[in-house]
Amino acid sequence: MPVWKRLERIRLLYLRVVPALAFDSPDGEPVSDIMALMVPAPATQEHLDVLAHVASLFSEKAFRKALHKCEQPGQVMEVIANWPH
C-alpha cells in the first residue's frame, strides 16, 4: 500500500537546498527553501488551510531568515511551531 494511503495526518517536509537552485521564481532569486505536504486520502479542506498557512509564513522574510539560522532539525521544528501567527 502506498505511503500516502497509510497517513493518518498531514506531514510536512522542509528542505534547505545548498547551494540554492536557479528557478523561475517571482522575485528572480534562486530557491533555497522547499516545503512538501504529504496528505492522507481523502484530502480535505484541512490540507488547503495548512498550505495557505505555510505560504503565508514563507512570504515573510524574517521567517525565512530564522529558518536559515537553524542548524538542527529540531530548531526548524521549533521555528515553524512557535512563529507568531
Phi and psi restraints in degrees (value plus and minus 20) as a CYANA .aco file:
   2 PRO   PHI     -79.9   -39.9
   2 PRO   PSI     129.5   169.5
   3 VAL   PHI     -75.2   -35.2
   3 VAL   PSI     -65.4   -25.4
   4 TRP   PHI     -83.5   -43.5
   4 TRP   PSI     -41.6    -1.6
   5 LYS   PHI    -100.7   -60.7
   5 LYS   PSI     -35.6     4.4
   6 ARG   PHI    -118.4   -78.4
   6 ARG   PSI     -26.7    13.3
   7 LEU   PHI     -84.9   -44.9
   7 LEU   PSI     119.2   159.2
   8 GLU   PHI    -123.8   -83.8
   8 GLU   PSI     -38.1     1.9
   9 ARG   PHI    -170.7  -130.7
   9 ARG   PSI     147.7   187.7
  10 ILE   PHI     -88.6   -48.6
  10 ILE   PSI     117.9   157.9
  11 ARG   PHI    -140.6  -100.6
  11 ARG   PSI     122.6   162.6
  12 LEU   PHI    -133.4   -93.4
  12 LEU   PSI     122.9   162.9
  13 LEU   PHI    -145.8  -105.8
  13 LEU   PSI     102.1   142.1
  14 TYR   PHI    -130.0   -90.0
  14 TYR   PSI     110.9   150.9
  15 LEU   PHI    -145.8  -105.8
  15 LEU   PSI     117.7   157.7
  16 ARG   PHI    -132.5   -92.5
  16 ARG   PSI      97.9   137.9
  17 VAL   PHI    -113.6   -73.6
  17 VAL   PSI     104.7   144.7
  18 VAL   PHI    -148.3  -108.3
  18 VAL   PSI     100.1   140.1
  19 PRO   PHI     -94.9   -54.9
  19 PRO   PSI     141.0   181.0
  20 ALA   PHI     -80.1   -40.1
  20 ALA   PSI     131.1   171.1
  21 LEU   PHI    -113.7   -73.7
  21 LEU   PSI     116.5   156.5
  22 ALA   PHI     -86.2   -46.2
  22 ALA   PSI     111.2   151.2
  23 PHE   PHI    -174.0  -134.0
  23 PHE   PSI     130.9   170.9
  24 ASP   PHI    -100.9   -60.9
  24 ASP   PSI      44.4    84.4
  25 SER   PHI    -102.2   -62.2
  25 SER   PSI     136.0   176.0
  26 PRO   PHI     -76.9   -36.9
  26 PRO   PSI     -54.0   -14.0
  27 ASP   PHI    -111.3   -71.3
  27 ASP   PSI     -21.0    19.0
  28 GLY   PHI      57.5    97.5
  28 GLY   PSI     -18.5    21.5
  29 GLU   PHI    -108.0   -68.0
  29 GLU   PSI     132.1   172.1
  30 PRO   PHI     -85.1   -45.1
  30 PRO   PSI     136.4   176.4
  31 VAL   PHI    -117.9   -77.9
  31 VAL   PSI     107.3   147.3
  32 SER   PHI    -140.6  -100.6
  32 SER   PSI     -35.2     4.8
  33 ASP   PHI    -132.1   -92.1
  33 ASP   PSI     109.9   149.9
  34 ILE   PHI    -150.8  -110.8
  34 ILE   PSI     110.1   150.1
  35 MET   PHI    -144.8  -104.8
  35 MET   PSI     107.5   147.5
  36 ALA   PHI    -138.3   -98.3
  36 ALA   PSI     121.9   161.9
  37 LEU   PHI    -129.2   -89.2
  37 LEU   PSI     114.4   154.4
  38 MET   PHI    -131.2   -91.2
  38 MET   PSI     102.1   142.1
  39 VAL   PHI    -137.2   -97.2
  39 VAL   PSI     111.7   151.7
  40 PRO   PHI     -88.8   -48.8
  40 PRO   PSI     130.4   170.4
  41 ALA   PHI    -108.8   -68.8
  41 ALA   PSI     121.8   161.8
  42 PRO   PHI     -99.9   -59.9
  42 PRO   PSI     128.1   168.1
  43 ALA   PHI     -87.7   -47.7
  43 ALA   PSI     126.4   166.4
  44 THR   PHI    -147.0  -107.0
  44 THR   PSI    -198.9  -158.9
  45 GLN   PHI     -80.0   -40.0
  45 GLN   PSI     -46.9    -6.9
  46 GLU   PHI     -75.8   -35.8
  46 GLU   PSI     -62.4   -22.4
  47 HIS   PHI     -88.8   -48.8
  47 HIS   PSI     -50.7   -10.7
  48 LEU   PHI     -89.4   -49.4
  48 LEU   PSI     -56.5   -16.5
  49 ASP   PHI     -85.8   -45.8
  49 ASP   PSI     -62.0   -22.0
  50 VAL   PHI     -84.0   -44.0
  50 VAL   PSI     -65.0   -25.0
  51 LEU   PHI     -80.3   -40.3
  51 LEU   PSI     -63.1   -23.1
  52 ALA   PHI     -82.8   -42.8
  52 ALA   PSI     -60.5   -20.5
  53 HIS   PHI     -85.9   -45.9
  53 HIS   PSI     -64.6   -24.6
  54 VAL   PHI     -81.6   -41.6
  54 VAL   PSI     -62.6   -22.6
  55 ALA   PHI     -81.5   -41.5
  55 ALA   PSI     -60.1   -20.1
  56 SER   PHI     -87.6   -47.6
  56 SER   PSI     -57.5   -17.5
  57 LEU   PHI     -82.7   -42.7
  57 LEU   PSI     -67.8   -27.8
  58 PHE   PHI     -91.0   -51.0
  58 PHE   PSI     -33.3     6.7
  59 SER   PHI     -98.1   -58.1
  59 SER   PSI     -31.2     8.8
  60 GLU   PHI    -113.4   -73.4
  60 GLU   PSI      99.2   139.2
  61 LYS   PHI     -79.4   -39.4
  61 LYS   PSI     -58.4   -18.4
  62 ALA   PHI     -83.5   -43.5
  62 ALA   PSI     -56.8   -16.8
  63 PHE   PHI     -85.1   -45.1
  63 PHE   PSI     -67.1   -27.1
  64 ARG   PHI     -81.1   -41.1
  64 ARG   PSI     -60.8   -20.8
  65 LYS   PHI     -83.0   -43.0
  65 LYS   PSI     -61.5   -21.5
  66 ALA   PHI     -82.5   -42.5
  66 ALA   PSI     -60.5   -20.5
  67 LEU   PHI     -83.1   -43.1
  67 LEU   PSI     -60.2   -20.2
  68 HIS   PHI     -88.7   -48.7
  68 HIS   PSI     -39.4     0.6
  69 LYS   PHI     -99.4   -59.4
  69 LYS   PSI     -37.2     2.8
  70 CYS   PHI     -90.4   -50.4
  70 CYS   PSI     117.8   157.8
  71 GLU   PHI    -134.4   -94.4
  71 GLU   PSI     -32.7     7.3
  72 GLN   PHI    -149.4  -109.4
  72 GLN   PSI     129.5   169.5
  73 PRO   PHI     -75.4   -35.4
  73 PRO   PSI     -58.7   -18.7
  74 GLY   PHI     -81.0   -41.0
  74 GLY   PSI     -54.3   -14.3
  75 GLN   PHI     -87.0   -47.0
  75 GLN   PSI     -58.9   -18.9
  76 VAL   PHI     -82.0   -42.0
  76 VAL   PSI     -66.7   -26.7
  77 MET   PHI     -80.0   -40.0
  77 MET   PSI     -59.3   -19.3
  78 GLU   PHI     -84.9   -44.9
  78 GLU   PSI     -65.1   -25.1
  79 VAL   PHI     -80.6   -40.6
  79 VAL   PSI     -67.0   -27.0
  80 ILE   PHI     -84.3   -44.3
  80 ILE   PSI     -65.2   -25.2
  81 ALA   PHI     -89.3   -49.3
  81 ALA   PSI     -52.4   -12.4
  82 ASN   PHI    -125.8   -85.8
  82 ASN   PSI     -16.1    23.9
  83 TRP   PHI     -86.1   -46.1
  83 TRP   PSI     114.1   154.1
  84 PRO   PHI     -77.8   -37.8
  84 PRO   PSI     110.8   150.8
